[in-house]
Amino acid sequence: MNASSVMNTALSGMRTQTNKVSAIASNVANISTPGYGRIDPDTLTADDGQSVDPAMELTGLIQAEQSFKANAVVFETGADIWDLLMSIKRD
């Protein structure tokens, strides 16, 4: 696996976590909307029949935050490796 692949994988992970946060935000924003069907943040599909539980949404938000941070660290490390490789190539 090369540095570019590592960075692309981390970027994909960050996008996934961003989508999860959007789904959670939608769930919380519609918590008191009659007939609202909760969006499952893991599959991004309607979770028919399940009401929105604020504690579950907060837990999902914390998990998404931690996963995003982990992917961001991997992305930054890949960028550092890329910079190092480019400086070696120029020399």
Backbone bond lengths (Angstrom), bond angles and torsions (degrees), N, CA, C in turn:
res aa  C-N    CA-C-N  psi(-1)  N-CA   C-N-CA  omega(-1)  CA-C   N-CA-C  phi
1 M - - - 1.444 - - 1.526 108.41 -
2 N 1.308 116.45 132.61 1.463 119.80 -179.43 1.530 111.31 -98.68
3 A 1.324 116.58 172.73 1.467 122.05 -176.43 1.523 111.11 -60.44
4 S 1.306 117.18 -37.75 1.459 120.81 -179.93 1.531 111.21 -63.96
5 S 1.313 116.88 -41.95 1.470 120.99 178.29 1.517 111.26 -64.39
6 V 1.322 116.55 -40.20 1.463 120.93 178.47 1.530 109.42 -61.45
7 M 1.327 116.43 -45.33 1.460 120.32 -179.09 1.530 111.35 -65.67
8 N 1.329 117.36 -39.55 1.467 120.63 178.43 1.520 111.65 -65.61
9 T 1.318 117.16 -39.83 1.460 121.01 177.91 1.522 110.80 -64.64
10 A 1.325 116.83 -43.60 1.466 120.88 178.49 1.531 110.51 -64.55
11 L 1.318 117.44 -40.37 1.461 121.16 178.65 1.521 110.63 -63.29
12 S 1.313 116.85 -40.65 1.459 121.20 176.73 1.532 110.55 -61.67
13 G 1.315 116.36 -41.29 1.463 120.53 177.60 1.517 111.89 -63.65
14 M 1.326 117.07 -40.20 1.467 120.14 178.65 1.528 110.66 -65.90
15 R 1.331 117.10 -38.88 1.473 120.38 177.28 1.530 110.64 -63.50
16 T 1.317 116.44 -41.72 1.458 120.79 179.15 1.524 110.68 -60.67
17 Q 1.316 116.76 -44.90 1.460 120.48 -179.96 1.525 111.15 -67.00
18 T 1.318 117.82 -35.16 1.463 121.19 176.25 1.524 110.42 -63.10
19 N 1.334 116.83 -41.42 1.462 120.98 177.35 1.529 111.06 -64.11
20 K 1.337 116.81 -38.10 1.463 120.00 177.83 1.519 110.81 -64.12
21 V 1.326 116.84 -42.79 1.467 120.47 179.05 1.526 109.88 -62.80
22 S 1.315 118.18 -38.84 1.471 121.24 177.80 1.526 111.12 -62.69
23 A 1.323 116.16 -42.05 1.470 119.96 178.59 1.530 110.51 -64.88
24 I 1.320 116.74 -42.38 1.463 120.78 178.97 1.528 110.06 -63.88
25 A 1.324 117.09 -42.80 1.461 121.03 178.48 1.525 111.00 -60.16
26 S 1.315 116.72 -40.92 1.455 121.14 177.98 1.524 110.53 -63.85
27 N 1.327 116.12 -42.52 1.462 120.04 179.01 1.523 111.31 -61.48
28 V 1.321 116.84 -45.81 1.461 120.73 -178.56 1.531 110.45 -67.79
29 A 1.322 117.14 -41.05 1.461 120.56 -179.67 1.530 112.02 -63.41
30 N 1.311 116.27 -28.99 1.470 120.89 -177.62 1.519 113.30 -105.69
31 I 1.324 116.50 20.46 1.462 120.75 -174.42 1.534 112.93 -57.28
32 S 1.321 116.88 -33.07 1.467 119.03 -178.59 1.531 112.63 -108.42
33 T 1.312 117.01 14.29 1.462 120.83 178.05 1.526 109.22 -80.40
34 P 1.333 117.17 119.64 1.469 119.50 -179.96 1.532 111.18 -61.22
35 G 1.307 116.33 134.13 1.455 121.79 176.87 1.514 115.37 78.64
36 Y 1.344 116.89 3.98 1.470 119.14 -179.89 1.522 109.35 -69.07
37 G 1.313 116.31 132.09 1.460 121.81 175.63 1.515 109.72 -97.49
38 R 1.306 116.78 119.67 1.466 122.33 -178.31 1.521 110.50 -56.58
39 I 1.335 116.20 139.32 1.460 122.03 174.56 1.521 107.29 -92.40
40 D 1.318 116.29 125.80 1.469 120.50 177.29 1.528 107.94 -75.42
41 P 1.347 117.87 115.85 1.468 120.13 -177.12 1.528 114.30 -62.95
42 D 1.327 117.12 -23.93 1.461 119.65 -178.69 1.523 112.89 -79.22
43 T 1.322 116.88 -33.18 1.462 119.70 -178.73 1.521 112.68 -110.53
44 L 1.348 116.14 -12.26 1.465 123.72 -177.99 1.525 111.55 57.91
45 T 1.338 116.10 33.83 1.458 122.19 175.41 1.516 108.85 -120.80
46 A 1.320 115.28 159.41 1.463 120.11 179.11 1.523 109.18 -65.24
47 D 1.313 114.94 132.82 1.460 122.14 178.49 1.519 106.81 -102.26
48 D 1.330 115.85 77.51 1.465 122.42 -172.22 1.519 112.07 -55.17
49 G 1.300 113.69 135.95 1.449 119.87 174.78 1.516 114.86 85.08
50 Q 1.289 118.91 -9.33 1.458 120.57 -178.97 1.518 109.51 -100.76
51 S 1.328 114.65 127.82 1.461 118.61 178.37 1.523 109.46 -81.80
52 V 1.312 114.87 165.04 1.458 121.07 -178.07 1.522 109.22 -82.08
53 D 1.316 116.28 124.32 1.462 123.02 177.02 1.527 107.90 -106.49
54 P 1.345 118.19 112.94 1.463 119.94 -177.03 1.527 113.59 -56.39
55 A 1.318 118.13 -37.27 1.470 120.68 179.92 1.526 110.79 -65.06
56 M 1.325 116.32 -39.86 1.468 119.98 179.40 1.536 110.22 -68.22
57 E 1.326 116.41 -38.05 1.462 119.66 178.86 1.528 110.84 -66.86
58 L 1.329 117.18 -40.53 1.465 120.89 178.49 1.528 110.72 -63.85
59 T 1.323 116.21 -40.97 1.463 120.19 177.26 1.520 110.89 -62.00
60 G 1.326 116.67 -43.23 1.465 120.75 177.65 1.514 112.10 -63.67
61 L 1.329 116.12 -36.77 1.462 120.69 179.17 1.527 110.93 -66.00
62 I 1.319 116.48 -42.21 1.469 120.56 178.44 1.525 110.14 -63.96
63 Q 1.320 116.47 -42.66 1.463 120.64 179.07 1.532 110.94 -62.93
64 A 1.325 116.82 -43.07 1.471 120.63 179.31 1.525 110.44 -64.07
65 E 1.327 116.72 -39.93 1.464 120.44 179.12 1.528 110.83 -61.61
66 Q 1.322 116.41 -47.07 1.464 120.23 -179.07 1.522 111.52 -64.81
67 S 1.319 116.52 -40.43 1.465 120.04 178.82 1.522 111.20 -66.43
68 F 1.334 116.77 -39.71 1.464 120.27 177.48 1.519 110.07 -61.87
69 K 1.340 116.72 -46.29 1.464 120.76 179.87 1.532 111.30 -59.62
70 A 1.321 116.85 -42.52 1.464 120.42 179.46 1.525 110.89 -62.66
71 N 1.326 116.72 -43.39 1.464 120.06 177.79 1.519 111.70 -66.18
72 A 1.330 117.11 -35.23 1.465 120.49 178.71 1.527 110.49 -65.21
73 V 1.329 117.20 -38.54 1.468 120.59 178.16 1.524 109.77 -64.99
74 V 1.321 116.99 -42.46 1.464 120.58 178.16 1.524 110.15 -63.07
75 F 1.334 117.07 -42.33 1.461 120.49 179.07 1.524 110.76 -61.59
76 E 1.328 117.00 -46.09 1.465 120.94 179.62 1.529 111.65 -62.41
77 T 1.313 116.89 -39.02 1.458 120.54 177.78 1.526 110.56 -65.03
78 G 1.336 116.07 -42.08 1.465 120.07 176.77 1.523 111.15 -62.16
79 A 1.330 116.80 -39.79 1.467 120.24 178.14 1.528 110.89 -65.20
80 D 1.333 116.91 -39.26 1.466 120.28 177.24 1.526 111.31 -63.58
81 I 1.326 115.54 -42.77 1.471 119.67 178.09 1.524 109.80 -63.41
82 W 1.329 116.40 -41.74 1.463 120.89 178.87 1.528 110.47 -59.86
83 D 1.337 116.16 -46.01 1.468 120.41 178.52 1.522 111.46 -60.93
84 L 1.318 116.69 -41.35 1.459 120.98 178.85 1.525 110.79 -63.32
85 L 1.314 116.68 -44.13 1.457 120.43 178.89 1.527 111.47 -63.19
86 M 1.327 116.32 -39.75 1.464 119.26 179.43 1.532 110.75 -68.13
87 S 1.313 118.69 -35.66 1.463 119.75 178.73 1.532 110.60 -70.56
88 I 1.309 117.49 -34.50 1.466 120.89 176.81 1.537 109.36 -66.83
89 K 1.330 114.95 -41.37 1.473 119.37 -179.14 1.531 111.41 -64.11
90 R 1.345 117.91 -36.80 1.462 121.23 -179.44 1.527 111.84 -70.66
91 D 1.323 116.52 -30.47 1.486 119.86 -176.68 1.486 113.52 -77.70
